[in-house]
Amino acid sequence: MLSLLGYGMIVVFMILIMTKKLSALVALTLIPILFALIAGFGGEMGGMMIDGLKKVAPTAIMVIFAILYFSTMFDTGLFDPIIRFFLRIINGDPVKAVMCSAVLAAMVSLDGDGSTTYMICVTAMLPLFKRIRLDPLALTCVVFLSGSITNLLPWGGPLARVAASLKVESAELFVPLIPSMLCGFVGVLALSWYIGIRERRRLGKLSIQSGNVVLEEDAESYLPAINDVSEELRRPKLFWLNAGLTLLLMVSLVMELLPLSVLFMVAFALALLINYPHLDAQRQRIAAHAPAALNQTSIFLAAGIFAGILSGTGMVTAMSNSLLDVLPQSWGPYLAPITALISLPGTFFMSNDAFYYGVLPVLAEAGRAYGIEPIEIGRASLVGQPIHLLSPLVASTYLLVGLAGVEFSDHQKYTYKWAFLLCMIFLGSSLLLGLYPLYSAGA
């Protein structure tokens, strides 16, 4: 019963947001409450929601101050040279624009934090996409998929969970995965090229003239400037100081010198003090960017309520048990590729914690009976991460679509088929490289 309610809750949520009957914030808050009441947990769900909020609170705080920080850096003009650099490389070519976005996302996401990757990449590339009239969904798609590959680094969440769950060394899991990750990234670049070609056909060839993007077939059709920020807010003389502060912040994030939320709070305070030392100017900058920060944070907190009820009611446990019950015993020799395929819906309908700490150990133990090593099952379980990141349970994806100004459901529709294809590339390359067996004859 609980498993049906759990799957039903997620399906109802998906239908409501994909048909745009409810906003993500409203659906994330009200749908789990409704299903908790149906399941008879009305008197206990308050504590469940608080538990869920506690888990996302550090991330929510980080997002508030990260948005404030990067928005302030944008005001100062820190990203203008980056945009101009890409403009020179891209020269109005949609193919180059989309492919550069994928490369930038791969570079930035090496720190293992998806939220930071989205904020930097969207802040840097969205003005360019708007300027040459590219579909912002193309940006969210390639940034998202590129980040899903580097999300498998040892300091990223999924691989660390697998290592802890199966009690194996991270290096043993990760090093054999590198060729498959490279294959996946090549696949993302190929997709970026394809999307760029499609956008080029839609838009026609573009060119850069005198700092403005002009359609060749309509030389008088000028696109908006890089941004509409007042020149009074620009701080060109402080460019290197701001760049140094941002670089120091990135290094500190990777080294985890302090909690991420604290690092962004300190960095934002220093950014205000350096660039806008007067109190009124600081208040204006905070007021200007507070709506964006509040909008994204509210969705993060609502996602915490959703996950808290899903976990606290026991729906997640019931869902994982039902998933294992439907596997016929005769499928045992094929358990490694089956685990890879299970990880697609498994990590979509459950959090990474629920899947890797709840389902994976059971699959790994079952694999032993057929001579399949737990570490091979662990590698197979990582295949579904591109699909997992499209789940309504992943708060950082709401940040991506919010920054890009697109609907979550539109991003899902646009990206899902490509995420599935990327999973298949990852699965196929892993099988060819022998990272886990296609078939086992038994112990």
N, C-alpha and C positions, 0 to 999 in steps of 0.2 A: 504493500500500500504506500509506504513512504517513498519507495523508489519511483512509483508512478506519479506521486505528487511532485517529486523533485524534477523529473523529466517534464511533467506538465507545466510546472512553474517556469522553467526555462523556455519551453515552446511558446507558452502564452506571452511571455515577455518579448520573445523574438518577433512574434506575429504583430504585436501592438506597436513596436518601434519600427518595424520594417514597413508596415502599412501606414505609419505616421499618425496613428490614433492617439498616442501618448508620447511625450518627450522622454528621453532616457532617464532624466532625473525623477520624473513622476513615476515611471514604470518601475525603476529600481527600488523606489521607496514603498509603493503601495502593493505591487504584485506579491512580493514575499510575505508581507503582513497578511494579505488575504489568504495565501496558501497555508501560513502558519496557523491561522484561525481555523481553517478547514481541517487541518491535521490535529487540532485540539491542543495547541501549545500557546493559547492566548495569554495565560498567566505567566508564562516563562519567557516569552519572546522579547521582553524588555531587556533582560540580561543578555540574551543572544545578540541583540542589536548593538548593545554597548561593547560586547566582546569583539564584534566585527569592526566597530568604529575604532577601537583601540589598535587593531592591527593595521588599519589604513591611515591612522592619524599622522605618524611620522612622514609618510609619503605625501599626504595632503599638505602638511606644513611646508615640505620641501617644494611642492609645486607652487604654492602661493609665492614664496620668496624667489623661486627660480624664474617665474613669469615676471615678477617685478624687476629682477636683476637684468634679464635679457631684454626686456622692454626698455629699461633705462639705457642699456648699452646701445640699443637701436636708436634711441633718441639722440645719443651723443654722436652718432655717425660711425660707430665702430665697424658695422657690417657693410658700410658703403663701399670700401675698397674691395671686399670679397665679392660683392654683387658686380662691381665694375670688372673685376678679374674674370668672373664667369661670363659676363657679357662679351668680353673680348674673345674668350675661347669659343663661346657658343655662337656669337655673331648672328643671332636671330634664328638659329637652326633648332627646331623642336627636338630632333634626335639627340643632339649634343646636350640640350637642356635636361632631358629626362635621364640620360646616361650619367651626366655629371652629378645629378641628385643622388643616384644610386651609389656612386663612388664616394661622395661626401658622407652619406649615411654610414657606409661601411667603415670609413675612417673614424668618424666621430663615435660610433657605437662600440669601439674597442674598449671603452671604459666599462662596458657591461650594463649600463643603465639606460633603459629605453626612454624614460621621460626626458633625460638630458639630451639624448640623440634627437628626439622629436623637436624639442624646443630650439636647438641650434640649427638643425636642417631646415625646418619650416621658416624660422625667422630669416635665414639667409636666402632661401630659394623662392619663397612664396611671392615676394615682390617682383622677382624676375618672371615667374610664371604668369602673374597678373599682367605684367608689362607686355608680354608677347602672346597673351590670350590663350595660354595653355590651360587645359582642364586641371583644376587643383586635385581632382581624384587621381590623376596620373602621378602627382607628387606624393600623395599619401600612400599610394600603392607601392611605388618603388622604394621609398624610404622605409616603409613598414617591412617589406620583404627582405631588403638588404639588412635591416636590423635583426630580423629573425634568424639570420645565419650567424651573426656574431653574438647573438644571445646564447649560443652554445659554448662560449668560452668558459674555462674553468671557474672564473670568478662570477659568471652569470648564474642566474637562479636555477634553471632546469638541471644542468649537469651537476651542480653542487648537491641538489636534492637527490639525484640518482646515486651519487657516490655515498651520501650519508645513509640512504635507505638500504643499499646493498652492501654497505661497509667495504667499499673498494676504493683504491686510490684514484683521485681525479685524473692524474696523468695517464693512468692505464685506460681510462675511459676516453680521454680527449685526444691523445696523440694519434691513434688510428683513425679518428674522425676527420682529421685535417684534410685529407684528399677529398672526402665527400663534401666537406664544407666549401672547398674550392670549386668543386663541380656545381654546388648550389649557387655560389656567387656568379660563376660563369652563366648559369641559367638566368639569374636576375639581370645580368648585363644584356643577355640576349632578349629577355622580355622588355627591358628598357628601350633597346633599339627598336623592337617591334612597336611598342606604344608610341615612341617618338615618330616612327614612319607614319603611323596612323594619324597622329596629330598634325604632321607636316601635310598630309593629304587634305586634312580638314581645313587647315589655315592657309596653305600656300607657302611659298618661300618667303622668309623674312630677312631683313637686313638692318644693320645698325648705322644710322646716319646722324652725325652731330649729337650723339648722346641720346637720340630718340630712336625707338624701334618703329620702322615704317613698313607697311605691307607693300611689296613690290608692285602688286596690281592696283594699289591705291595709295600713291605717294603722299596724299594729303591726309590720310587716316592716321593720325598720331595717337599713340597709346599713352596712358598716364605716366607721369614721372615715376622714378624708383620708389619714392614714398612721398607722403604729404606732410612730413614732420617739419615744423617751423625751423628755419635756419637759426633762430635764436637759441634753440636747444642744442645745436651742434657744438661739439668741443674738439675741433680738429687739432688744437695744440696739445690736447691731452690724449691723443690717439694711442701713443705707445704706452702711456701709463695705464690706460684702460685695457689695452691688449695684454699687458703684463699681468694686470689683476685677473683678467679672464683666464689666461694661461695658468697662473698660480692656482686659481679655483679648480681648473680641470685636473691639474696634477694632484691637488689635495683630494679631489673626488676619487681618483683612481687609487691613491694610497690610503684612502679612508682615514685621514688624520683626525677627523671629527665626524660625527653623524652628518649625513648629507643635508638634513634640514638646517642644522647649525651652520654648516659651511655657507649655504646660500643666504642665510640671515646675515651673517657677518659680511659676506661679499656685497650684499645689497646696501647695507649700512655704509660701507666704505665707498661704494659707487656714488651714493647720494652725497656724502661728505666731500668727495673729490670733485665731482662735476657740478653739483648744485649746493654750494655751502650755505646759501641763505635759507632760512626756515620756510618762508613762503614758497620758494621754488621746490623745496622738498615735498611740501604738502601737495603742491600741484601735480608733481610726478606720481605720487602715491595715488591721488584721486583719479588721475588719468588712466592708470592701469589696474586699479582695484576691481572694476567690473569684470575684466577678463580673468583675473585671478580667482574671484569669487565664483564665477560661472564654472570654471574647471574644478575647483575644490569641492563645490557642492556635489558634483557628479561622483568624485572620488569617495566622498563620505556616504553617498547613497549606495554606491557599489559595496561599501563596507557593510551596510545593513543587509543587502542581498546575500553576500557571502556568509555573514554571521548567522542568519536564519537558516540558510542551506546547510551549514555545518552543525549548528546547535540543535536542530530538530532531528539530526541523524539521517537526513535525506541523502547526504553524500555517501555515507557508509552503505546505506541500502542500495543506492545506485551502483556502487562499485561491486557489491555482492551479486546484484542481478546481472551485471555485465559478465562476471565470471561464470555464472550459472548457465548462460546460454552457449558456452563453448563445448562442443562435443568432445569426448575423450579421444576420439580417433584423429582429432586435429593436433594432438600433442606433438608429433614429430615436426610440425610446421610452426611451432609456437613462436619462433623468433620473428618471421615476417608477419605472423598474425598479431603479435604484440605491436609491431610497427603500425599496422592498420588500425588496431584498437586505439592507439594513441591519438588518432585523428579525432574521433568523436569523444574519446575518453577525456582528453585534456580540454576539449571544447565545452563539454557539459560539466566538468569538474574543475576545481582549482588545481594548480600544479601540486600543491601540498597533498590534496586528497588523492590524486592519481598516483604520485610517486611514493607516498608513504603508505597508502592504503591498498592500491591495486597491484603496483609493481612487485612488491615482495611475494605476493601470492603467485603471480605469473613466473617469477624467477624460481621459486621453489618447485612449481610444477614442471618447469623446464629441466630441472636436474634429473628427473626420472627418465628423460629422453637424451641425456648426455649433453644438454645445452648449458653452457656456463652462464651463471647469473650476469656476468659482465657483458655477455653478448645480448642477453635480454635487455639489459640496461641501455646499451647503445641503440637497440631497436626502438626503445620507448621514446627516444628523443626525436623521432621522425616527424611527429605531429605538431611540433612547435609553431610553424607558420599558421596552422589552423587554430591552435590554441590562442594565439594573440588576437584572433578575430572574435573571441568569446566575449560575451557581455560581462564576464567576471574579471576581465583584465582592465584595470582602471587606466593604465597608461594610454591605451588606444583611444579613450575618450579625450585625452589631452591632445593627441595627434589630430583628430578630426576637429576639435574645438579650435586649435591654433590655425588650421587650414580653412576654417569656415565652411566645412561640409557636414552633411548628416552622417551619423554613425551607420545607419542602414544603407545609405548610398555607398559608403566606403566598403561595407561588407559585400554588397552586390557586385561592385566593381572588382574587388580584390579576391573574392573567394576562389574563383576558378584558377587564378594564377597561384594562389597559396596552395591549393590542392596539387597543381602541377609541380610546384617546387618540392612538395613532400614526396611526390613520385620520383623526381630526379634524385632526391636524397636517398630514398629507399633503393632505387635501382643501382645507383653508384655504390652504395654500401654493400649490396649483395654481390656485385661484381668484384669488389675489393675484398670480399670475404670477412667483413666485419662481424657478421653473424650468419649462421647457416640457413640456407633455404629449406633444407630438410635434414632431419636427424634420424638415424636408424634405430636409436634407442640406446639405453645405457648398456 
